[in-house]
């Protein structure tokens, strides 16, 4: 069965400078704490203190990652009284995460299935040992 080639048509319209920004966008998602922040903000806006407590990490670390996520347009900062709250700027980021996480879940499941099948199948050496006395 021959697979059809799927090309990203938008990538063809972007020049090298724009592709550097696309790569930076994806690079931001390569940090596990940033993914946790995005996941936590998916339910409702939070301030830095709340995120620090929920994610069990330092305020400086949360602030640093929020700055990156804000700069790249993943989250936006909003003032509420004397506090600053952060929320998801574009809900499509969750669609992207669902797509990637879904693919990873499928990959892990198929790897686990392969490993399970390999453990169930006795090795030739183990079969030979069982018959020789």
N, C-alpha and C positions, 0 to 999 in steps of 0.2 A: 504494500500500500504506500503510495507516494504522498508525502505531506506537502501541503501548499505552503509556500513561503509567505510569512506575514511580516510586513515591514511597517515601521512606525512612520506614517506619512508626515507627521509634524516634525520629526527629527530632520527630514529632508529640507524643511523650510527654515531651519535655524542655522545661523552661522556659528563659527567656532566660539566666539565670545558668549553667545547665548547658551551653547552647550556646556560651557564652563559653569554657568549659573545652574543649569539643570543638574549637573554632577554634584554641585554644592548642595542643592536641595536634597538629593538622594543621600549624600554623605551625612546630612543632619539626621537622617533616619537610621544611621548605622550605630548610634549610641543607645544602648539599652535603657538608660535612665530617661532619655528624651522620649522613647516609645512609651515608657511608664507614665510620664507626665502627660503625653497626649491622650493616653487611655483614661487617665484619671480625670482630665478636663472634659472628656466626652460626656460625662454624666451631668456636670454643672461647673460653673466658674469657681475658681479657688484663688486664695491669696498665697503668697510665698510661705507663710507660717503653716497654713493648712496642708500645703503640698509637702512641706518638710516633715510634718508629723505623719501624714498618710504614707509617704514613701520611705520614711525612716532614714533620712540622709540630712546632710548639713544644709543650712540656709544658703551658704555661699555656693554650694554645688547646684542647688535648685535654681538660684538666681542666675548663675552662669548659663545654665541650659535654657532657661526661659528667655534670656537675652538672645541666644542663637535662634531659638524657635520664633521669637518675635521679629527679629531682623529678616528672617527668611519667609515670613508671612504665614507660618503655621498657627500661631496664636496672636491674640491682640490683648493689649493691656487696657483696662478701663478703671477709672477712678470711681470709688463708692465711698463717699465721706472722706475719711483720712486714710483709707486703705486702697491699695491697688489690687484688682482682681484680674485674672487671666482666663481667657476662654478660647475655644477653637475659633480661628478666623474663617476657615473654609471647611465645612463638613465633609467635603470630598476627600480630605486626608484620611478619614476613617474608611472610605471605600478602598483607597489605595492600601491601607494597612490590612483590611479584610482580604483583599486579593492576594497579597503577599503571604499573610499568615495562613490563609487557606491552602495555598500552594505548598508551603512548608509543612503543614499538617499532613497533606497527602504524601509528601516525600518521606516524612518520618514514619507514617503508617506503612508504606510499602517497604521501607528499610527494616522496620520491626517485623514485618511479615516474612521477609527474606531471612532475617536472623533466626526467627522462630522455626522456619522450615529447616534451616541448616542445623539447628540444635536437635530437632526431632529425628533427622536422618543420621543413623550411626555411621561413623567413619569406617572405612575399609579396615583399618587397623583394629578398631574395636570389635568389628564383626569377626575378624580372624582370631582375635584373642578368645572370644566366646566359644569358638568351636574347638580350639586346641586345648588339650589337657595333658 
